[in-house]
Every structure is written in C-alpha cells, then in structure tokens.
Amino acid sequence: MILYLKNVTLGKNCKFYGIPIFNRSYNSKITIGDNCTFRSDKTSNLIGLNRKCIISTFGENSKIKIGKNSGFSGTVIGAANSITIGNNVLSGANVLITDFDWHPIDPKTRHTNIGVKNAPIVIADNVWLGINSVILKGVTIGENSVIGANSVVVKDIPANVIAAGNPCKIIKKLE
C-alpha cells in the first residue's frame, strides 16, 4: 500500500522482511520486477544487516529499474541519473549502489549539490554483489559476474568474472 501511494511500480509476488524505505522524487521512476525480495529486518539475514533497504531517487527524471527474481539485504540504492539492475541479481548484506557523488569535493560547496557528478549504473543478469560492496557511478557489471565482499567498484567489470578489492579488479574468469 505504501509503495502504491509513493507511485512505485511493484511486480507480483515480491516479499518484504521488515519495512524498507522508499523515497521517490517528483517525476522520477522506481520499477521493481516480479519475485523480488527485500530484507530490512536485522534478523532476516543470518550474516547480519547494518540497516534497512533504502531505495531512493534524487531529482526529476532519475530512474531505478530492478528486474525479476532479485534479492536485497540492507541494500541502499540511490539514483540521481539511472540505475538498472537485471534479473536474478543477488545483493549481499549492506551493499551500496549509487550513481552520484552525494556531495561536491570542494569544501566551499560541500553542503550543497553544486558540482555533484552522476553517471548511469548497469548491473546485468545473474550478478552477485558480495557483502558490504560499493558500486559507484558510471559502472557496468557484466552478466554472471561475482563481486567479492567489501569491494569498491569504480570501473566496468566484464561478464563471467570474479572481481574483488579496493579498487575492484578481476581475479578469476568463470567458465
């Protein structure tokens, strides 16, 4: 009911453990596919959650699109531009996905939005994002890839690889 009032498009058979937070800016769009799961209750994931799921758009025309059969545990998704998440994506506990900087680097304007940059994110089908990973602006992660725990993804990751680290790098190709 809350998602309907916030004009969030929700697919069939989605499950919510605890109450996530959805913030949709005027004239922006949040679309969630069928059979998605959002775990916001601290006891809903045995590895432990630091926070609820938070799905937010920041500004007109920003978009978040989540495909079918995807799961999120304490995941924060913040879009000023566009974040597209494919089908069958697993987002481990406490993952952050954001397509903008949130604050400028210049200390004189840090309390404003002046100079904040953004770039779209695409996470393809069958991707697994490990616990505490951070996916930053302008990144594409190819299908079937795995991002290791505590990774910071600042550049594109191709399909069919395991990548990890800060910054995230390919460590193995999948067959």
SEROLUM-691967 format. One record per residue: residue number from 1; residue in one letter; x, y, z negated of N, C-alpha, C in turn. Coordinates in nm, 3 decimals, m for minus. Each point is the difference from the previous one (the first is absolute). Layout:
N
NUM; A; X; Y; Z; X; Y; Z; X; Y; Z
...
// end
This chain:
175
1; M; 0.082; m0.120; 0.000; m0.082; 0.120; 0.000; 0.087; 0.126; 0.000
2; I; 0.106; 0.000; m0.082; 0.089; 0.116; m0.007; 0.065; 0.024; 0.136
3; L; 0.043; m0.108; 0.068; 0.064; 0.016; 0.130; m0.097; 0.054; 0.104
4; Y; m0.126; m0.041; m0.009; m0.102; 0.053; 0.090; m0.015; 0.150; m0.021
5; L; m0.005; 0.043; m0.123; m0.015; 0.143; m0.030; 0.122; 0.080; 0.044
6; K; 0.117; m0.063; m0.001; 0.123; 0.069; 0.043; 0.023; m0.015; 0.150
7; N; m0.096; m0.063; 0.069; 0.006; m0.018; 0.145; 0.121; m0.082; 0.044
8; V; 0.032; m0.104; m0.078; 0.105; m0.095; 0.034; m0.068; m0.118; 0.070
9; T; 0.051; m0.039; 0.118; m0.057; m0.112; 0.073; 0.060; m0.129; m0.055
10; L; m0.086; m0.085; m0.054; 0.044; m0.123; m0.067; m0.055; m0.120; 0.074
11; G; 0.089; m0.095; 0.035; m0.040; m0.124; 0.066; m0.075; m0.093; m0.094
12; K; m0.038; m0.114; 0.054; m0.076; m0.100; m0.076; 0.093; m0.079; m0.092
13; N; m0.057; m0.048; m0.109; 0.065; m0.094; m0.093; 0.130; 0.051; m0.061
14; C; 0.014; 0.129; m0.019; 0.118; 0.053; m0.070; m0.019; m0.021; m0.149
15; K; 0.112; m0.022; m0.070; m0.005; m0.026; m0.144; 0.083; 0.105; m0.074
16; F; m0.051; 0.041; m0.114; 0.067; 0.098; m0.084; 0.012; m0.054; m0.141
17; Y; 0.123; m0.004; m0.051; 0.026; m0.040; m0.138; 0.042; 0.128; m0.072
18; G; m0.085; 0.051; m0.086; 0.020; 0.132; m0.057; m0.052; 0.104; 0.097
19; I; 0.016; 0.124; m0.037; m0.055; 0.110; 0.080; 0.114; 0.078; 0.065
20; P; 0.013; m0.010; 0.133; 0.103; 0.078; 0.070; m0.042; 0.146; 0.008
21; I; 0.093; 0.084; 0.042; m0.028; 0.141; 0.019; 0.005; 0.030; 0.149
22; F; m0.107; 0.057; 0.053; m0.005; 0.042; 0.140; m0.022; 0.150; 0.004
23; N; 0.087; 0.070; 0.073; m0.013; 0.144; 0.023; 0.003; 0.023; 0.150
24; R; m0.109; 0.053; 0.055; m0.006; 0.026; 0.143; m0.021; 0.149; 0.022
25; S; 0.097; 0.062; 0.068; m0.011; 0.143; 0.032; m0.107; 0.021; 0.107
26; Y; m0.050; 0.122; 0.006; m0.099; 0.037; 0.099; 0.049; m0.033; 0.140
27; N; m0.087; m0.058; 0.081; 0.024; m0.030; 0.140; 0.119; m0.097; 0.020
28; S; 0.028; m0.081; m0.099; 0.102; m0.105; 0.014; m0.074; m0.134; m0.002
29; K; 0.075; m0.108; 0.023; m0.066; m0.130; 0.014; 0.077; m0.109; m0.074
30; I; m0.075; m0.082; m0.076; 0.055; m0.120; m0.064; m0.088; m0.117; 0.046
31; T; 0.063; m0.099; 0.064; m0.071; m0.117; 0.051; 0.068; m0.125; m0.053
32; I; m0.080; m0.090; m0.058; 0.051; m0.124; m0.057; m0.070; m0.117; 0.067
33; G; 0.077; m0.098; 0.050; m0.055; m0.116; 0.068; m0.063; m0.101; m0.094
34; D; m0.052; m0.105; 0.058; m0.066; m0.108; m0.074; 0.100; m0.076; m0.088
35; N; m0.050; m0.055; m0.109; 0.072; m0.094; m0.085; 0.129; 0.055; m0.061
36; C; 0.002; 0.126; m0.032; 0.117; 0.058; m0.066; m0.018; m0.006; m0.152
37; T; 0.112; m0.007; m0.071; m0.002; m0.008; m0.145; 0.084; 0.113; m0.059
38; F; m0.055; 0.066; m0.101; 0.070; 0.108; m0.070; 0.005; m0.035; m0.148
39; R; 0.120; m0.012; m0.053; 0.019; m0.035; m0.141; 0.048; 0.124; m0.074
40; S; m0.088; 0.053; m0.084; 0.031; 0.119; m0.078; m0.002; m0.026; m0.150
41; D; m0.047; m0.115; m0.040; m0.001; m0.038; m0.140; 0.136; m0.062; m0.035
42; K; 0.059; 0.043; m0.109; 0.135; m0.046; m0.037; 0.010; m0.150; m0.017
43; T; m0.110; m0.067; m0.030; 0.004; m0.145; m0.019; m0.034; m0.077; 0.128
44; S; m0.025; 0.070; 0.109; m0.042; m0.066; 0.124; 0.117; m0.052; 0.083
45; N; 0.122; 0.036; m0.037; 0.119; m0.047; 0.070; 0.102; m0.040; m0.107
46; L; 0.039; m0.125; 0.000; 0.085; m0.051; m0.108; 0.140; 0.060; m0.003
47; I; 0.045; 0.061; 0.109; 0.132; 0.062; 0.000; m0.003; 0.136; m0.072
48; G; m0.119; 0.057; m0.013; m0.017; 0.124; m0.074; m0.018; 0.121; 0.089
49; L; m0.098; 0.082; m0.032; m0.026; 0.123; 0.074; 0.033; 0.120; m0.086
50; N; 0.061; 0.101; 0.060; 0.030; 0.125; m0.071; m0.112; 0.102; 0.013
51; R; m0.092; m0.024; 0.094; m0.104; 0.099; 0.029; m0.113; m0.065; 0.078
52; K; m0.106; 0.075; 0.019; m0.111; m0.041; 0.085; 0.038; 0.019; 0.147
53; C; m0.075; m0.062; 0.089; 0.012; 0.035; 0.142; m0.052; 0.142; 0.018
54; I; 0.073; 0.080; 0.076; m0.041; 0.137; 0.030; 0.012; 0.018; 0.151
55; I; m0.111; 0.028; 0.065; m0.005; 0.017; 0.146; m0.047; 0.143; 0.025
56; S; 0.087; 0.083; 0.064; m0.031; 0.143; 0.013; 0.039; 0.055; 0.136
57; T; m0.085; 0.086; 0.052; 0.035; 0.081; 0.117; 0.020; 0.143; m0.048
58; F; 0.095; 0.068; 0.064; 0.036; 0.136; m0.041; m0.010; 0.093; 0.119
59; G; m0.118; 0.050; 0.027; m0.018; 0.097; 0.107; m0.090; m0.050; 0.112
60; E; m0.050; 0.096; 0.076; m0.087; m0.030; 0.113; 0.071; m0.089; 0.101
61; N; m0.076; m0.090; 0.058; 0.046; m0.089; 0.106; 0.100; m0.106; m0.044
62; S; 0.033; m0.010; m0.128; 0.087; m0.108; m0.044; m0.081; m0.130; m0.001
63; K; 0.071; m0.114; 0.023; m0.068; m0.128; 0.015; 0.075; m0.111; m0.072
64; I; m0.078; m0.087; m0.064; 0.051; m0.126; m0.053; m0.089; m0.109; 0.058
65; K; 0.063; m0.095; 0.068; m0.074; m0.113; 0.056; 0.067; m0.129; m0.049
66; I; m0.079; m0.083; m0.069; 0.047; m0.127; m0.054; m0.074; m0.112; 0.073
67; G; 0.076; m0.097; 0.052; m0.060; m0.112; 0.073; m0.066; m0.101; m0.092
68; K; m0.032; m0.115; 0.057; m0.070; m0.106; m0.072; 0.095; m0.084; m0.085
69; N; m0.056; m0.064; m0.102; 0.068; m0.102; m0.080; 0.129; 0.048; m0.066
70; S; 0.004; 0.124; m0.040; 0.120; 0.055; m0.063; m0.020; 0.015; m0.150
71; G; 0.110; m0.005; m0.075; m0.009; 0.008; m0.145; 0.095; 0.102; m0.058
72; F; m0.046; 0.073; m0.103; 0.074; 0.110; m0.060; m0.008; m0.011; m0.152
73; S; 0.113; 0.015; m0.067; 0.007; m0.009; m0.146; 0.069; 0.126; m0.053
74; G; m0.077; 0.089; m0.060; 0.059; 0.123; m0.052; 0.070; 0.081; 0.107
75; T; m0.048; m0.006; 0.122; 0.061; 0.065; 0.115; m0.051; 0.143; 0.014
76; V; 0.092; 0.093; 0.030; m0.037; 0.137; 0.030; 0.022; 0.022; 0.149
77; I; m0.105; 0.048; 0.068; 0.008; 0.033; 0.142; m0.042; 0.145; 0.013
78; G; 0.092; 0.087; 0.046; m0.028; 0.143; 0.014; 0.032; 0.045; 0.141
79; A; m0.101; 0.052; 0.072; 0.018; 0.040; 0.140; m0.035; 0.146; 0.020
80; A; 0.096; 0.076; 0.053; m0.026; 0.136; 0.050; m0.018; m0.006; 0.151
81; N; 0.056; m0.104; 0.062; m0.007; m0.018; 0.144; m0.080; m0.127; 0.029
82; S; 0.069; m0.115; 0.008; m0.068; m0.125; 0.034; 0.078; m0.119; m0.055
83; I; m0.073; m0.090; m0.066; 0.056; m0.126; m0.045; m0.091; m0.110; 0.053
84; T; 0.061; m0.091; 0.078; m0.074; m0.113; 0.056; 0.062; m0.128; m0.055
85; I; m0.083; m0.081; m0.065; 0.044; m0.126; m0.058; m0.076; m0.111; 0.071
86; G; 0.072; m0.099; 0.052; m0.060; m0.106; 0.080; m0.078; m0.101; m0.082
87; N; m0.027; m0.113; 0.064; m0.072; m0.111; m0.061; 0.096; m0.088; m0.079
88; N; m0.050; m0.063; m0.104; 0.076; m0.099; m0.078; 0.127; 0.058; m0.062
89; V; m0.006; 0.123; m0.044; 0.114; 0.065; m0.065; m0.011; m0.021; m0.150
90; L; 0.111; m0.037; m0.063; 0.006; m0.013; m0.145; 0.086; 0.112; m0.055
91; S; m0.055; 0.073; m0.093; 0.072; 0.109; m0.064; 0.020; m0.038; m0.146
92; G; 0.125; m0.034; m0.035; 0.032; m0.040; m0.136; m0.028; 0.110; m0.101
93; A; 0.014; m0.034; m0.124; m0.033; 0.093; m0.108; 0.079; 0.129; 0.011
94; N; m0.071; 0.110; m0.019; 0.059; 0.134; m0.016; 0.069; 0.055; 0.125
95; V; m0.043; m0.041; 0.117; 0.056; 0.051; 0.125; m0.052; 0.142; 0.025
96; L; 0.086; 0.085; 0.059; m0.038; 0.135; 0.041; 0.018; 0.011; 0.150
97; I; m0.105; 0.047; 0.069; 0.004; 0.023; 0.145; m0.044; 0.144; 0.021
98; T; 0.089; 0.085; 0.051; m0.035; 0.141; 0.019; 0.064; 0.055; 0.127
99; D; m0.077; 0.074; 0.076; 0.049; 0.053; 0.128; 0.042; 0.147; m0.009
100; F; 0.018; 0.051; m0.121; 0.046; 0.138; m0.015; 0.084; 0.016; m0.126
101; D; 0.065; 0.117; m0.010; 0.099; 0.023; m0.106; m0.060; 0.043; m0.134
102; W; m0.122; 0.040; m0.004; m0.071; 0.045; m0.120; 0.044; 0.140; m0.046
103; H; 0.129; 0.028; 0.000; 0.050; 0.131; m0.040; 0.118; 0.038; 0.088
104; P; 0.018; 0.130; 0.027; 0.118; 0.043; 0.077; 0.129; m0.019; m0.081
105; I; 0.111; m0.008; 0.070; 0.130; m0.013; m0.065; 0.044; 0.133; m0.060
106; D; m0.032; 0.110; 0.066; 0.040; 0.133; m0.045; m0.064; 0.032; m0.136
107; P; 0.082; 0.027; m0.103; m0.056; 0.025; m0.133; m0.091; 0.123; m0.006
108; K; 0.017; 0.095; 0.092; m0.084; 0.121; m0.001; m0.144; m0.030; 0.040
109; T; m0.019; m0.107; 0.078; m0.135; m0.034; 0.047; m0.046; m0.137; m0.048
110; R; 0.074; m0.060; m0.090; m0.027; m0.137; m0.042; m0.140; m0.018; m0.059
111; H; m0.057; 0.101; m0.058; m0.133; m0.010; m0.059; m0.112; 0.022; 0.102
112; T; 0.036; 0.013; 0.130; m0.098; 0.021; 0.106; 0.006; m0.113; 0.101
113; N; m0.077; 0.013; 0.107; 0.007; m0.095; 0.112; 0.080; 0.056; 0.117
114; I; 0.060; 0.115; m0.015; 0.073; 0.065; 0.108; 0.120; m0.085; 0.041
115; G; 0.006; m0.035; 0.127; 0.113; m0.076; 0.051; m0.005; m0.150; m0.024
116; V; m0.111; m0.051; m0.052; m0.011; m0.144; m0.024; m0.016; m0.070; 0.135
117; K; 0.084; m0.099; 0.024; m0.002; m0.073; 0.127; m0.077; m0.130; m0.016
118; N; m0.061; m0.044; 0.113; m0.069; m0.128; 0.000; 0.022; m0.069; 0.134
119; A; m0.016; m0.130; 0.002; 0.010; m0.080; 0.122; m0.075; m0.131; m0.024
120; P; m0.068; m0.052; 0.102; m0.084; m0.119; m0.017; 0.078; m0.124; m0.042
121; I; m0.071; m0.088; m0.069; 0.053; m0.130; m0.041; m0.086; m0.107; 0.066
122; V; 0.065; m0.105; 0.052; m0.071; m0.117; 0.053; 0.060; m0.124; m0.065
123; I; m0.084; m0.078; m0.064; 0.039; m0.128; m0.058; m0.079; m0.106; 0.077
124; A; 0.070; m0.084; 0.074; m0.064; m0.096; 0.090; m0.060; m0.119; m0.076
125; D; m0.062; m0.090; 0.075; m0.064; m0.118; m0.058; 0.101; m0.091; m0.071
126; N; m0.049; m0.065; m0.104; 0.074; m0.106; m0.073; 0.126; 0.049; m0.070
127; V; 0.005; 0.126; m0.036; 0.115; 0.054; m0.073; m0.021; m0.023; m0.148
128; W; 0.109; m0.028; m0.071; m0.002; m0.013; m0.145; 0.092; 0.106; m0.056
129; L; m0.056; 0.089; m0.082; 0.076; 0.106; m0.066; 0.026; m0.043; m0.143
130; G; 0.126; m0.021; m0.037; 0.035; m0.049; m0.132; m0.026; 0.103; m0.110
131; I; m0.006; m0.050; m0.121; m0.027; 0.081; m0.119; 0.087; 0.127; m0.003
132; N; m0.062; 0.110; m0.036; 0.065; 0.131; m0.019; 0.064; 0.058; 0.126
133; S; m0.034; m0.049; 0.117; 0.054; 0.056; 0.124; m0.059; 0.138; 0.026
134; V; 0.078; 0.082; 0.071; m0.043; 0.133; 0.039; 0.014; 0.011; 0.151
135; I; m0.109; 0.033; 0.067; m0.001; 0.014; 0.145; m0.022; 0.149; 0.029
136; L; 0.099; 0.063; 0.066; m0.003; 0.145; 0.019; m0.036; 0.039; 0.143
137; K; m0.021; 0.128; 0.020; m0.053; 0.057; 0.124; 0.075; m0.046; 0.125
138; G; m0.078; m0.016; 0.108; 0.056; m0.029; 0.131; 0.043; m0.143; 0.023
139; V; m0.031; m0.091; m0.090; 0.049; m0.138; 0.007; m0.103; m0.090; 0.070
140; T; 0.052; m0.092; 0.082; m0.078; m0.111; 0.054; 0.064; m0.129; m0.048
141; I; m0.081; m0.090; m0.055; 0.047; m0.132; m0.042; m0.067; m0.101; 0.091
142; G; 0.082; m0.079; 0.072; m0.051; m0.096; 0.098; m0.068; m0.120; m0.063
143; E; m0.078; m0.069; 0.081; m0.080; m0.112; m0.048; 0.085; m0.111; m0.059
144; N; m0.057; m0.065; m0.098; 0.057; m0.116; m0.070; 0.122; 0.031; m0.086
145; S; 0.038; 0.125; m0.012; 0.119; 0.033; m0.078; m0.029; 0.003; m0.149
146; V; 0.106; m0.020; m0.078; m0.008; 0.001; m0.146; 0.094; 0.110; m0.049
147; I; m0.052; 0.085; m0.089; 0.081; 0.104; m0.062; 0.027; m0.044; m0.144
148; G; 0.127; m0.012; m0.036; 0.039; m0.050; m0.132; m0.039; 0.094; m0.113
149; A; m0.005; m0.053; m0.118; m0.035; 0.076; m0.120; 0.090; 0.121; m0.017
150; N; m0.059; 0.110; m0.046; 0.071; 0.124; m0.033; 0.068; 0.067; 0.119
151; S; m0.044; m0.029; 0.121; 0.060; 0.059; 0.119; m0.057; 0.138; 0.027
152; V; 0.082; 0.084; 0.063; m0.043; 0.133; 0.046; 0.015; 0.000; 0.151
153; V; m0.114; 0.002; 0.071; 0.000; m0.010; 0.146; m0.008; 0.141; 0.059
154; V; 0.111; 0.041; 0.066; 0.008; 0.134; 0.058; 0.016; m0.004; 0.152
155; K; 0.021; m0.120; 0.055; 0.014; m0.017; 0.145; m0.082; m0.120; 0.044
156; D; m0.029; m0.007; 0.129; m0.079; m0.110; 0.054; 0.065; m0.135; m0.030
157; I; m0.086; m0.098; m0.025; 0.041; m0.139; m0.022; m0.066; m0.081; 0.111
158; P; 0.078; m0.078; 0.077; m0.060; m0.076; 0.111; m0.085; m0.117; m0.050
159; A; m0.065; m0.066; 0.095; m0.082; m0.117; m0.030; 0.088; m0.118; m0.040
160; N; m0.058; m0.089; m0.081; 0.060; m0.131; m0.030; 0.136; 0.007; m0.069
161; V; 0.011; 0.086; m0.101; 0.123; 0.008; m0.077; m0.032; 0.009; m0.149
162; I; 0.101; m0.029; m0.081; m0.003; 0.034; m0.143; 0.095; 0.117; m0.015
163; A; m0.049; 0.105; m0.063; 0.081; 0.120; m0.021; m0.012; 0.040; m0.146
164; A; 0.109; 0.056; m0.054; m0.002; 0.038; m0.142; 0.106; 0.104; m0.026
165; G; m0.013; 0.068; m0.113; 0.102; 0.092; m0.046; m0.043; 0.145; 0.001
166; N; 0.094; 0.085; m0.043; m0.019; 0.144; m0.002; 0.125; 0.066; 0.060
167; P; m0.007; 0.040; 0.126; m0.115; m0.011; 0.091; m0.019; m0.143; 0.051
168; C; m0.122; m0.030; 0.039; m0.037; m0.134; 0.044; 0.073; m0.035; 0.131
169; K; 0.059; m0.121; 0.002; 0.073; m0.049; 0.118; m0.037; m0.145; 0.025
170; I; 0.013; m0.042; 0.123; m0.028; m0.139; 0.036; 0.104; m0.091; m0.066
171; I; m0.050; m0.106; m0.066; 0.094; m0.096; m0.060; m0.013; m0.139; 0.062
172; K; m0.113; m0.024; 0.071; m0.017; m0.130; 0.063; m0.108; 0.009; 0.108
173; K; 0.021; m0.072; 0.109; m0.103; m0.011; 0.104; m0.082; m0.125; m0.027
174; L; m0.132; 0.012; 0.016; m0.089; m0.114; m0.020; m0.017; m0.075; 0.131
175; E; m0.015; m0.129; m0.008; m0.018; m0.081; 0.121; m0.144; m0.035; 0.022
// end
